[in-house]
Amino acid sequence: MLVCFAGMSTSLLVSKMKKAAERRGIKADIEAVSTADMRDLTEDAQVVLLGPQARYMLDEVRRSVRDGVPVEVIDTKLYGAMDGEGVLDLALSLVGDGISE
């Protein structure tokens, strides 16, 4: 799950991540949500990534997800470049063997 203020600025990034996952043969449910909606949607998330603009919410988001769910901020360079491959790599590195394929 990618979290940003309106859930819209990450739409392109989500699209690129989905294409990267598909090319790699990874079945992934990747979605963008707003900071307002994320509290209701983090229950099923395996990893939560925050857009750089939502960095200030890192501690709050970590407290709101269930134990063991990694929460990190997307690197500004990856986000600015809309690097779907790089952000997918970040997500995969955070969940390790816990990803369901």
Secondary structure, DSSP 8 states (H G I E B T S, - for coil): -EEESSS-TTHHHHHHHHHHHHHHT------EEETTTHHHH-TT-S-EEE-GGGGGGHHHHHHHS-TT--EEE--HHHHHTT-HHHHHHHHHHHHGGG---
